[in-house]
Amino acid sequence: MYISVSSVLLPAIIGLVKFSNLSKILKTLGIFLFIVIPIEGTATYLALNNMNNLTLLHGYTIIEFTFLSAMFYQSFDHKSLRKSTLALIVAFSAFAIVNAFFIQGIDQLNSYSRGTECVLIILMSLAYFYEIFKGMKILRLEQHPMFWVTTGALLYFSGNLLLFLFYRSDMWAIIHSVLNIILNVCFAIAILKDAKKRNESWNQPHGIQP
């Protein structure tokens, strides 16, 4: 558990160091990670002291969905996908708030919101991959920062959706922790790739070439 919770420090520290060199999309990720750290820290403190930390999860779910969706919004080429993403941010946030206060309760696990988030992020991830494979604009996917963000998101949310739907055992927390570590490693790789890409573009000679 502790390794999983602290794994967010890896991309967050790299993001802090490289922040000025990041693109707008990866700066969005960096800001999200900076917000996650105090939330994770508070949730862990409450859990260790046998206090209910599920209230935090309601707010965290909205923040997580908003920031990840914003990254997809900036990545999508098609206007229809961008408009749909904005609509989903508003609709999901409203649903999550209603669920917190009127359906499941603010001090209960927000399984309806988390499950819905998983499905929506999976769909956005698939839409992103569909766009890049259809357009064939990216020759080396492993060098593209958003590829790593999307891969991590797809693995994390697909795995958690399967756990949520089909798996009930003591291994749940371990599998979830592994998925969380994979997500944060993918985020770290994305930040490094983006910073490297930006540095290379700045170091290239500018001007009219013969």
N, C-alpha and C positions, 0 to 999 in steps of 0.2 A: 504493500500500500504506500509506504513512505517513498519508495523509488518512483512509483507512478505519480504521486502528487508533486514531488520535487522535479520530475522530468520536464515540467513546463519552464523551469529555470534555464534549461539549455537553449531553446529558441529565444526566450526572452532576453537573456544576456547577450546572445549574438545579435539580436535585433537592436538592442540598446547601443552596442558598439558600432554597428553598421547602419544605424537609422538614417543618417544624413545621406548615405549612398543608395538608399532603397528607392524603388519606384513607388508610385502612388498606391498601387495594389498591395505591395508588401509592407508599406507603412501602415496600411489599414490593419494588416495582420499583427504588426508590431504593437500598435495601440491596443488591440484586443488582448494580446498576451500581457501587457502591462496592467490591464484591468483584471485579468484572471488571477494573477499572483495574490493580491490581497483577499480575493474571494476564496481561493483555495486555502490560503493560510487561515482565514477565519473559520471556514468549514471544518478544517482539520482540528483546530483548537476546540471547537464546540463538540466534535465527535469524541475527542480524547477525554473531555470532561463530562461525557455522557449527557450532552445537551442536544436538543433537536436542531439540526442544521438544514432541514428540508426547506425552510422558508427561503434560504439563500438560493436554493436550486431553482425556484420559480423565476427569480430575477435573472439568474445566470443563464437559464435556457433562452430567455428573450435576447439577452446580450449576445450570446453565442450565435444564435440564428441570424441576428441582424448583421453582425460583422462578417460572418461567412457569406451570407447572401450578398452583402455589399461588394465583396471580392468577386463573386461570380458576376454580379451586375457590371462591374468594370471590365470583366474578361469577355463577356458575350459580345459577338459582332451583330447579331440580328436584333433589330429594334423590338420585335415582338417578345423575345426572351427577356430583354432588359425591362420592358414594361411589366411583364408577368412577374419578374423578380421583385420589383418595387411593390406590386400589389400583394404579393405573398408576405413581404415583410410586415406590411400594415395589418393584413388579415391574421397572420399567425400571432403577432403581438397582441391583438385584440382578443383572440381565442385564448391565449395563454393567461391573460389577465382575468378573463371571465372564469376560466378553469380554476385559477388560484383562489378566487374569492367566492365563487358561487357553485362550483361543481365538486372538485376534489378537496378543496380546502388549502389554505396557505401553509399549514403545518403538516401536510401530508405529501407523500411522493407524487409528483406531477407526471404520472405515467402517460396520461393522455397527451399532454404537451410534448413530452420527450419522444413518445412514439411517433407523433405527427412530425416532429422536427427531423427525426431519422429518415422518414419517407421522403420529405421535401428536399433534404440535403442530398440524398441518394439520387433523386430525379435531377437536381441541378448538376450534380457531378456527371451523370450520364449525358445530359444535354451538352455540357462542356466538351466531353470527349467526342460526342457526335459531331459537334461543330469543327473541332480541329482535325478529325479524321476525314470529314467530308471536304473541308477546304484544302487539306494537305499543305498548309502554309508553314508548318513547323517540321523541319527536317530531323532535328535531334531532340526528341521529347525529353530525354533525361537532362538536357541542359536548360529546359524551360521551367522557371520557378513555379508557375501556376500548375504545371503537371504534378509537382510534388505535393502541393497543397491539396489538389483534387484527389490524388491517389490516397493520401493520408485520410482525408475526409470520407472517401468512399469506403475504405477498409474499416475505419472506426465506426461509422454510423451503420454500415451493413452488418458488421459484427454485433453491435449493440442491439440492433433491431432483431436479429436472430436470437440473441440471448433473452431479450425481453419476451419474445413470442413463444420460444420452445424450450428454454433451458432453465431449470430450477434445481440448483444444488449449491454446495459450499464452494464449488469451483467458479461460480459466477463472478465473484469479486476478483479472483486471480485473472480470469480471462479478460475482464473489463480493464484491469490495470495494464495488462500486456497491450491491449488495443490503444490505451491512452498513451503509453510510451511510444508505440509505433507512430501515432499521430504527431506527437511532439518532435520526434526525430525527423519526420517528413517536413514539418514546419521549419526546423533548423536547416535542413538541406535546402529548402526553398529560399530562405533568407540568404544563405551563403551563395547560392547560384545567382540570385538577383544582384547582390552586391558585386560579385565578380563580373557579371555581365555589364553592369553600369560602369565599373572601373575600366573595363576594356574599351567601352564605347568612348569614354572620356580621353583615354590614352591614344586613341586612333587619331592620325593627322586629319585636320579639317581643311576644307577648301576645295577648289575645283581640281579634279584629277584629270590628267591627260588620257 
